[in-house]
Amino acid sequence: MQEFEFDWQRQQRTGIAEAVLCEGKTVDQIKSILSQANDRKVSLLLTRLSTEVMQACSGVDNLECDNQSATAVLNNGLIAPVASDCLIVTAGSSDMRVACEAQQTLRFNGLEVPVIADCGVAGLWRLTEKREQLNAAPVIIAVAGMEGALFPVLGGLVKGLVIAVPTSNGYGVATGGKTALGSALATCSPGVVTVNIDNGFGAACALLKVLLPGTG
């Protein structure tokens, strides 16, 4: 019995293709989805792959894995991404996995968005010296754990929309990302919206929705 029903028409319906969330799926389920996609000559984005699943799927035709973001792309003729003025900004290098998940999602959907890393408020000069570049961005994905101070600071500095991605990086009261999530939701800086903890994929999809023709 087939244990999944893939939404092959989602891109035509919503503008963004369905991605494969690999967390919780068996290797056999993932390989079956990849096999069907290859048969249809369809490209797929896979998220939240463990090292073991990456190794098990390494022989699948057209599959390109990225360890840093824990993602993979089944490339059946994707076009080269175009450069964008949007940005992804992280508070620390420990937030890079989530930031890279967002970057890979955007790249899969045809947009090349650079990551500016290590701009947390513990060294605020690193953020302020990039203020001109930040102000030129129509949308910024901000990725931060701990107390999530990056979100209100960015919201008070830039003209563009800030999509806050709280991460689960932190300890003590900040364990699990809920303090960063609370900071993102409670900020009085205007123009900050929030996605779920560690949801780089969701932040990238929100950015794409903003930029899709007819939605902005």
Secondary structure, 3 states (H helix, E strand, C coil): CCCCCCCCCHHHHHCCCCCEECCCCCHHHHHHHHHHHHHHCCCEEEECCCHHHHHHCCCCCCEEEECCCCEEEECCCCCCCEECCCEEEECCHHHHHHHHHHHHHHHHCCEECCEECCCCHHHCHHHHCCHHHHHCCCEEEEEECCCCCHHHHHHCCCCCEEEEEECCCCCHHHHHHHHHHHHHHHCCCCCEEECCCCCHHHHHHHHHHHHCCCCC
